[in-house]
């Protein structure tokens, strides 16, 4: 496997871990809907992860 492909694969794996964190955070938010800090964190991280995935996975 080429080094570029390895790097991309490692980045995608890291981003998938953030998806797991987001699932946990959303579950926490469901039990505490008034938590503004958690809501802001989710929105920020979700936007960052989406942008990074878009850079790594070209649109078909």
C-alpha positions as CSV (number, residue, x, y, z in Angstrom):
1,X,0.0,0.0,0.0
2,X,1.3,3.4,-0.9
3,X,2.2,5.9,1.9
4,X,-0.6,8.3,0.8
5,X,-3.2,5.5,1.0
6,X,-2.0,4.5,4.5
7,X,-2.2,8.1,5.7
8,X,-5.7,8.5,4.3
9,X,-6.8,5.2,5.9
10,X,-5.4,6.2,9.3
11,X,-7.2,9.6,9.0
12,X,-10.5,7.9,8.2
13,X,-10.1,5.6,11.1
14,X,-9.5,8.5,13.4
15,X,-12.6,10.2,12.1
16,X,-14.6,7.1,12.6
17,X,-13.6,7.2,16.3
18,X,-15.0,10.7,16.4
19,X,-18.3,9.3,15.0
20,X,-18.3,7.0,18.0
21,X,-17.7,9.9,20.4
22,X,-20.5,11.8,18.7
23,X,-22.9,8.9,19.3
24,X,-22.1,8.9,23.0
25,X,-22.3,12.7,23.2
26,X,-25.8,12.7,21.5
27,X,-27.0,10.0,23.9
28,X,-25.7,12.2,26.8
29,X,-27.5,15.2,25.3
30,X,-30.7,13.2,25.0
31,X,-30.6,12.7,28.8
32,X,-29.7,16.3,29.5
33,X,-31.2,18.4,26.7
34,X,-30.4,21.7,28.5
35,X,-26.6,21.2,28.3
36,X,-25.5,24.1,26.1
37,X,-21.8,23.2,26.3
38,X,-22.4,19.7,25.1
39,X,-24.7,20.9,22.4
40,X,-22.0,23.4,21.2
41,X,-19.3,20.7,21.3
42,X,-21.4,18.3,19.2
43,X,-22.1,21.0,16.6
44,X,-18.5,22.0,16.4
45,X,-17.1,18.5,16.2
46,X,-19.8,17.4,13.7
47,X,-18.9,20.3,11.4
48,X,-15.2,19.6,11.6
49,X,-15.5,15.8,11.0
50,X,-17.8,16.4,8.1
51,X,-15.4,18.9,6.5
52,X,-12.4,16.5,7.0
53,X,-14.3,13.6,5.5
54,X,-15.2,15.7,2.5
55,X,-11.5,16.4,2.0
56,X,-10.6,12.7,2.2
57,X,-13.4,11.2,0.2
58,X,-13.9,12.9,-3.2
59,X,-17.4,13.4,-4.4
60,X,-18.5,10.8,-7.0
